[in-house]
Amino acid sequence: QVQLVESGGGLVQAGGSLRLSCAASGIAFSRYAMAWYRQAPGKQRELVAVIMGGGKTNYEDSVKGRFTISRDNAKNTMYLQMNSLKPEETAVYYCYAAGLGPGYYYWGQGTQVILSS
């Protein structure tokens, strides 16, 4: 059974930092591209950052230079370090895993991040 479990969300002041984690089980983690998405109230879910199995990364433009995505394949865990957070980044942050072939994709349950101004 595949599980993606996010943690690390919470309430933080604007300008602050948070580190999210996503612990994966039931998949060959190192073979999966991993990503963070977020969904703000009343908005569509959007891609924040992605990291390939070998470590190549890509970021949504608004988070470049402030967020860092990383992974530890030995621990089957992905991270998102978020710095200089903005009030509009209040959202539920989701972990996403994508393997090769159709049907090999999974979502976590999400972790809430709330920014106070």
ABEGO torsion letter per residue (X at the ends): XBBBBBBGBEBBBBGBBBBBBBBBBGBBAAABBBBBBBBBBGBBBBBABBBBAAGBBBBBAAABGABBBBBBAAAGBBBBBBBGBBAAABBBBBBBBBBBEBGBBBBBAEBBBBBBX
